[in-house]
């Protein structure tokens, strides 16, 4: 099992999540979208990405 961060990142870059998208790129995208949603819900920031949000997403108990 690899434990070197740079080796793991290299492997993630070289592994396809889907066509034309690496595991690393997918992870970065997910993190950006989550941060966008989190900032919107918790800090009333404007969304940077296009979302279709259900009303229950604003329930503070979820966050």
Secondary structure, DSSP 8 states (H G I E B T S, - for coil): ----HHHHHHHHHHSEEETTEEHHHHHHHHHHHHHHHHHHHHH----SS-----GGGG-GGG-
